[in-house]
Amino acid sequence: MQLRDIFHGFHPRYGIELFRNCRPAFRLLIALLLIDIAFVAIFVFYGVWFVFNDQPVKYPQIWSLSADYSASEFFGYLNLLGAAWFLFATFKKMRHPLLMSWAIIFMILLADDALQIHEFGGEWVAEFFTFDQLAGIAVHHIGELLVWLALGMMSLMVLLYGVFESKGDELRYNGFFFFVVLGLVFCGVGIDLVSSFDYFQNTEEGGALANILYGFFLIAEDGGELVFMSVGCAGAYAVWKSAKHA
């Protein structure tokens, strides 16, 4: 029975119902996504402007999608914090262990992003390697992947505890948040790993195509993360809102 409940929690209708049954959450989602689009548009505008004007200086880092502690990064932090807070607040009311698990997972994501855990950890792990590259990938990127795996295992243990301590309707939003985090991992790890190949990193040698592809990967990675963070925050708000009226 519990296995059936777990699989049912991944049905797409539960994610759709989150926003269909909560108009304020749907309006919040639209507002957050519009802000995401604005960040991406500013990034593209500055990138195109300086390329066509042959300017040697870079565009303002505050508007860069890929720069540390830029405006878009802080917006992403707020979304992750909001998702964690709404889920924790709902847990305090409903006492569903799975809600606490997802709140902890979003806090792990926030800590990794804000404290640059996988970046610093990747550099630390790279010191133990005796080579600089593996299959065209810089060794510190491999170190980052190993740190990500460690964080992923930690999150998985937290999630499994919440899943097996929950049952029935308590599992209905598990699939929604699982796919949100899966999207974040795909953008932050998968696309980042592809863009770390030497061909995309050495844009001067790769020429125009390498520059275009590298820019595309930056937008897909950092812009994609922004979108999934916004979806997660709005979804958590919907869960909290529905619990208030329960």
Salt bridges, closest charged atoms under 4 A:
ASP112 OD2 - HIS118 ND1 2.95
GLU119 OE2 - HIS118 NE2 3.26
GLU144 OE1 - HIS141 ND1 3.65
